[in-house]
Amino acid sequence: MYKARANKHCKGLTFKPGDLVWLHLRKERFPSRGRNKLVLRGNGPFKVLEKVNNNAYMLELPANMGVFPTFNIGDLTPYLTPYLEDEDDGDD
């Protein structure tokens, strides 16, 4: 009973290979980024390469990041493409 109530707000996120995600840059994982409050907290979008298990995904990262490309789902947010209006009014 308590577990159902505690998890009521949780969303079941799943990603497929090829999906784009934002990566949350935690201080513990990226210590070289510094502790300044103006430093970006997220980076991306990155492409999901594969699902390792229910909680972990492997991302396609640039070589200069220097970290292992597997991340917990708690560090990932779906990338939503910006809405672009069609320039054609259809008044032809």
Biotite code that builds the C-alpha atoms (Angstrom):
import biotite.structure as struc

atoms = struc.array([
    struc.Atom([0.000, 0.000, 0.000], chain_id="A", res_id=1, res_name="MET", atom_name="CA", element="C"),
    struc.Atom([2.712, 2.467, 0.963], chain_id="A", res_id=2, res_name="TYR", atom_name="CA", element="C"),
    struc.Atom([4.890, 1.599, -2.021], chain_id="A", res_id=3, res_name="LYS", atom_name="CA", element="C"),
    struc.Atom([2.050, 2.250, -4.462], chain_id="A", res_id=4, res_name="ALA", atom_name="CA", element="C"),
    struc.Atom([1.406, 5.635, -2.886], chain_id="A", res_id=5, res_name="ARG", atom_name="CA", element="C"),
    struc.Atom([5.108, 6.549, -2.813], chain_id="A", res_id=6, res_name="ALA", atom_name="CA", element="C"),
    struc.Atom([5.591, 5.675, -6.492], chain_id="A", res_id=7, res_name="ASN", atom_name="CA", element="C"),
    struc.Atom([2.405, 7.381, -7.666], chain_id="A", res_id=8, res_name="LYS", atom_name="CA", element="C"),
    struc.Atom([4.328, 10.400, -9.030], chain_id="A", res_id=9, res_name="HIS", atom_name="CA", element="C"),
    struc.Atom([7.044, 8.319, -10.749], chain_id="A", res_id=10, res_name="CYS", atom_name="CA", element="C"),
    struc.Atom([7.028, 8.074, -14.529], chain_id="A", res_id=11, res_name="LYS", atom_name="CA", element="C"),
    struc.Atom([8.160, 4.891, -16.174], chain_id="A", res_id=12, res_name="GLY", atom_name="CA", element="C"),
    struc.Atom([10.739, 6.228, -18.619], chain_id="A", res_id=13, res_name="LEU", atom_name="CA", element="C"),
    struc.Atom([12.099, 3.941, -21.286], chain_id="A", res_id=14, res_name="THR", atom_name="CA", element="C"),
    struc.Atom([14.230, 4.797, -24.282], chain_id="A", res_id=15, res_name="PHE", atom_name="CA", element="C"),
    struc.Atom([14.830, 2.951, -27.521], chain_id="A", res_id=16, res_name="LYS", atom_name="CA", element="C"),
    struc.Atom([18.092, 2.873, -29.485], chain_id="A", res_id=17, res_name="PRO", atom_name="CA", element="C"),
    struc.Atom([18.193, 6.002, -31.621], chain_id="A", res_id=18, res_name="GLY", atom_name="CA", element="C"),
    struc.Atom([16.240, 8.195, -29.166], chain_id="A", res_id=19, res_name="ASP", atom_name="CA", element="C"),
    struc.Atom([17.775, 11.532, -28.192], chain_id="A", res_id=20, res_name="LEU", atom_name="CA", element="C"),
    struc.Atom([18.264, 12.376, -24.510], chain_id="A", res_id=21, res_name="VAL", atom_name="CA", element="C"),
    struc.Atom([19.674, 15.140, -22.314], chain_id="A", res_id=22, res_name="TRP", atom_name="CA", element="C"),
    struc.Atom([22.371, 14.070, -19.864], chain_id="A", res_id=23, res_name="LEU", atom_name="CA", element="C"),
    struc.Atom([22.407, 15.486, -16.324], chain_id="A", res_id=24, res_name="HIS", atom_name="CA", element="C"),
    struc.Atom([26.006, 16.332, -15.383], chain_id="A", res_id=25, res_name="LEU", atom_name="CA", element="C"),
    struc.Atom([26.442, 15.327, -11.742], chain_id="A", res_id=26, res_name="ARG", atom_name="CA", element="C"),
    struc.Atom([29.351, 16.759, -9.780], chain_id="A", res_id=27, res_name="LYS", atom_name="CA", element="C"),
    struc.Atom([30.416, 13.280, -8.685], chain_id="A", res_id=28, res_name="GLU", atom_name="CA", element="C"),
    struc.Atom([30.655, 12.013, -12.265], chain_id="A", res_id=29, res_name="ARG", atom_name="CA", element="C"),
    struc.Atom([32.220, 15.142, -13.800], chain_id="A", res_id=30, res_name="PHE", atom_name="CA", element="C"),
    struc.Atom([34.489, 16.668, -11.114], chain_id="A", res_id=31, res_name="PRO", atom_name="CA", element="C"),
    struc.Atom([36.567, 18.599, -13.650], chain_id="A", res_id=32, res_name="SER", atom_name="CA", element="C"),
    struc.Atom([33.584, 20.793, -14.550], chain_id="A", res_id=33, res_name="ARG", atom_name="CA", element="C"),
    struc.Atom([33.967, 22.802, -11.334], chain_id="A", res_id=34, res_name="GLY", atom_name="CA", element="C"),
    struc.Atom([31.437, 23.798, -8.706], chain_id="A", res_id=35, res_name="ARG", atom_name="CA", element="C"),
    struc.Atom([30.294, 27.119, -10.131], chain_id="A", res_id=36, res_name="ASN", atom_name="CA", element="C"),
    struc.Atom([26.532, 27.671, -10.104], chain_id="A", res_id=37, res_name="LYS", atom_name="CA", element="C"),
    struc.Atom([26.707, 29.091, -13.626], chain_id="A", res_id=38, res_name="LEU", atom_name="CA", element="C"),
    struc.Atom([28.121, 25.902, -15.143], chain_id="A", res_id=39, res_name="VAL", atom_name="CA", element="C"),
    struc.Atom([25.638, 23.982, -17.286], chain_id="A", res_id=40, res_name="LEU", atom_name="CA", element="C"),
    struc.Atom([23.856, 21.153, -15.478], chain_id="A", res_id=41, res_name="ARG", atom_name="CA", element="C"),
    struc.Atom([22.895, 19.311, -18.637], chain_id="A", res_id=42, res_name="GLY", atom_name="CA", element="C"),
    struc.Atom([24.437, 18.433, -21.936], chain_id="A", res_id=43, res_name="ASN", atom_name="CA", element="C"),
    struc.Atom([23.184, 16.969, -25.149], chain_id="A", res_id=44, res_name="GLY", atom_name="CA", element="C"),
    struc.Atom([21.285, 15.818, -26.965], chain_id="A", res_id=45, res_name="PRO", atom_name="CA", element="C"),
    struc.Atom([22.961, 12.425, -27.176], chain_id="A", res_id=46, res_name="PHE", atom_name="CA", element="C"),
    struc.Atom([21.771, 9.356, -29.040], chain_id="A", res_id=47, res_name="LYS", atom_name="CA", element="C"),
    struc.Atom([20.898, 6.192, -27.118], chain_id="A", res_id=48, res_name="VAL", atom_name="CA", element="C"),
    struc.Atom([22.956, 3.302, -28.480], chain_id="A", res_id=49, res_name="LEU", atom_name="CA", element="C"),
    struc.Atom([21.544, 0.455, -26.420], chain_id="A", res_id=50, res_name="GLU", atom_name="CA", element="C"),
    struc.Atom([19.588, -0.468, -23.317], chain_id="A", res_id=51, res_name="LYS", atom_name="CA", element="C"),
    struc.Atom([21.902, -2.189, -20.827], chain_id="A", res_id=52, res_name="VAL", atom_name="CA", element="C"),
    struc.Atom([19.126, -3.039, -18.345], chain_id="A", res_id=53, res_name="ASN", atom_name="CA", element="C"),
    struc.Atom([15.966, -1.404, -16.935], chain_id="A", res_id=54, res_name="ASN", atom_name="CA", element="C"),
    struc.Atom([18.011, 1.316, -15.212], chain_id="A", res_id=55, res_name="ASN", atom_name="CA", element="C"),
    struc.Atom([20.975, 1.886, -17.527], chain_id="A", res_id=56, res_name="ALA", atom_name="CA", element="C"),
    struc.Atom([21.514, 3.061, -21.076], chain_id="A", res_id=57, res_name="TYR", atom_name="CA", element="C"),
    struc.Atom([24.616, 3.430, -23.232], chain_id="A", res_id=58, res_name="MET", atom_name="CA", element="C"),
    struc.Atom([24.948, 6.778, -25.018], chain_id="A", res_id=59, res_name="LEU", atom_name="CA", element="C"),
    struc.Atom([26.945, 7.942, -28.011], chain_id="A", res_id=60, res_name="GLU", atom_name="CA", element="C"),
    struc.Atom([29.306, 10.477, -26.415], chain_id="A", res_id=61, res_name="LEU", atom_name="CA", element="C"),
    struc.Atom([32.082, 12.594, -27.935], chain_id="A", res_id=62, res_name="PRO", atom_name="CA", element="C"),
    struc.Atom([35.591, 11.307, -27.236], chain_id="A", res_id=63, res_name="ALA", atom_name="CA", element="C"),
    struc.Atom([36.599, 14.472, -25.354], chain_id="A", res_id=64, res_name="ASN", atom_name="CA", element="C"),
    struc.Atom([34.171, 13.756, -22.464], chain_id="A", res_id=65, res_name="MET", atom_name="CA", element="C"),
    struc.Atom([36.467, 11.027, -21.151], chain_id="A", res_id=66, res_name="GLY", atom_name="CA", element="C"),
    struc.Atom([33.834, 9.026, -19.247], chain_id="A", res_id=67, res_name="VAL", atom_name="CA", element="C"),
    struc.Atom([32.287, 5.595, -19.642], chain_id="A", res_id=68, res_name="PHE", atom_name="CA", element="C"),
    struc.Atom([29.170, 5.948, -21.833], chain_id="A", res_id=69, res_name="PRO", atom_name="CA", element="C"),
    struc.Atom([26.727, 4.016, -19.597], chain_id="A", res_id=70, res_name="THR", atom_name="CA", element="C"),
    struc.Atom([24.376, 6.145, -17.477], chain_id="A", res_id=71, res_name="PHE", atom_name="CA", element="C"),
    struc.Atom([21.571, 5.582, -15.000], chain_id="A", res_id=72, res_name="ASN", atom_name="CA", element="C"),
    struc.Atom([18.083, 6.493, -16.183], chain_id="A", res_id=73, res_name="ILE", atom_name="CA", element="C"),
    struc.Atom([17.938, 9.074, -13.371], chain_id="A", res_id=74, res_name="GLY", atom_name="CA", element="C"),
    struc.Atom([20.570, 11.100, -15.242], chain_id="A", res_id=75, res_name="ASP", atom_name="CA", element="C"),
    struc.Atom([18.631, 11.095, -18.522], chain_id="A", res_id=76, res_name="LEU", atom_name="CA", element="C"),
    struc.Atom([15.770, 13.291, -19.714], chain_id="A", res_id=77, res_name="THR", atom_name="CA", element="C"),
    struc.Atom([13.934, 12.880, -23.018], chain_id="A", res_id=78, res_name="PRO", atom_name="CA", element="C"),
    struc.Atom([14.987, 15.397, -25.660], chain_id="A", res_id=79, res_name="TYR", atom_name="CA", element="C"),
    struc.Atom([11.986, 17.138, -27.134], chain_id="A", res_id=80, res_name="LEU", atom_name="CA", element="C"),
    struc.Atom([12.569, 18.652, -30.545], chain_id="A", res_id=81, res_name="THR", atom_name="CA", element="C"),
    struc.Atom([11.514, 22.279, -30.786], chain_id="A", res_id=82, res_name="PRO", atom_name="CA", element="C"),
    struc.Atom([8.197, 22.862, -32.510], chain_id="A", res_id=83, res_name="TYR", atom_name="CA", element="C"),
    struc.Atom([8.741, 24.513, -35.859], chain_id="A", res_id=84, res_name="LEU", atom_name="CA", element="C"),
    struc.Atom([5.756, 26.095, -37.552], chain_id="A", res_id=85, res_name="GLU", atom_name="CA", element="C"),
    struc.Atom([5.239, 25.367, -41.211], chain_id="A", res_id=86, res_name="ASP", atom_name="CA", element="C"),
    struc.Atom([5.982, 28.481, -43.238], chain_id="A", res_id=87, res_name="GLU", atom_name="CA", element="C"),
    struc.Atom([3.362, 27.553, -45.834], chain_id="A", res_id=88, res_name="ASP", atom_name="CA", element="C"),
    struc.Atom([-0.052, 29.043, -44.999], chain_id="A", res_id=89, res_name="ASP", atom_name="CA", element="C"),
    struc.Atom([-1.831, 26.879, -47.505], chain_id="A", res_id=90, res_name="GLY", atom_name="CA", element="C"),
    struc.Atom([-3.389, 29.948, -49.203], chain_id="A", res_id=91, res_name="ASP", atom_name="CA", element="C"),
    struc.Atom([-2.186, 28.922, -52.673], chain_id="A", res_id=92, res_name="ASP", atom_name="CA", element="C"),
])
